[in-house]
Amino acid sequence: MRLSLSDMTIERAKRREARIRQLEQERAEREAAIFARLPRLAEIKALQAEIGLDLARLYLKRPTRFKMTFEELREWSLRLSQEREEILRRHGIDPRELEVHWDCPECQNTGWIRDTEAGDTVSPPRKCRCLIQEEIEDLYRVAGLTGPLREQTFDRFDLTVYPPENRKHNAGVLADCRRFAEEVADGRCRRSLLLQGGVGLGKTFLASAIGNHAIAARKTVLYFTLAEFIDLIRAEKFDDEADFREAAQRLLEVDLIILDDLGAEKATEFVAQELFNLINVRLNRQMPMVVSTNLRAAELQDTYGERIASRLLFGFEALTLEGEDVRRVLRLRAHGR
Ligand SMILES: [Zn+2]
């Protein structure tokens, strides 16, 4: 049975809570091991806690344990901190060993970030990127989508697979894709790319390289083919209208959408309408997309209709890979030729 998105939300919260407990437990274990070796550090920690209590007692005008003034307590606490640092340094212990090693230091694994503003006003918490990305990965799972092809990165893009006369042109396409990926990574990308060219020229490779680069910069990315997009909108629509709206909304929020290999499938009127909505809204909001296709302009129009074709051809910047199917070259190389 498929999980709905709201089940996913509960699952996610439980998973995060368990992970936080685990990381805190690991911190406590590291500390215990260090304290066993260096008991003075345990004493310092206990003293610091007592000093903190005494400061509170002083503030509340209650009897204190150490019979010291506010300044004396502060001074003592400072000296203890220095002693602690000195002991750690002398034994070559990184002070971070005594802290929790968060997977996401930004939100300390909670998934939420509170920004404190000037004047002590607290804004409502906002979702951390890690939570947004997790939600998107859940969305992949809900829809049964496969993740981006993570091995395909710019560094592995090999121009020598192209015939010599096409290399200069394709190097330009590669540079344009890199620039686009940088913009997405910096969060300043306001445009979309249409990657064109025949079958086996590396469009999918470039599209996933852009996606991988953006994910490495902690941007949220969704990568799908039209077939997977069809699965997504169908599955969501069948299950629950609220889930569908949430999924559709997510498609509008994600930092980068990659629609790979457009043209491999025909679209029904319903799919064409949803596809048009997605492309149109994101273009209007200047939110980046990468669409790869081996269809030429006229074929795009024949396959998906004039509205989609005209948004793709006029709203997107077209980059065209040239040459012949590189898979043959790669096969020959694999056979040692
Ligand atoms: Zn986070």
Residues whose N, C-alpha, C, O or C-beta is under 5 A from the ligand:
A	BS01	ZN	C104 E106 C107 G111 C128 R129 C130 L131
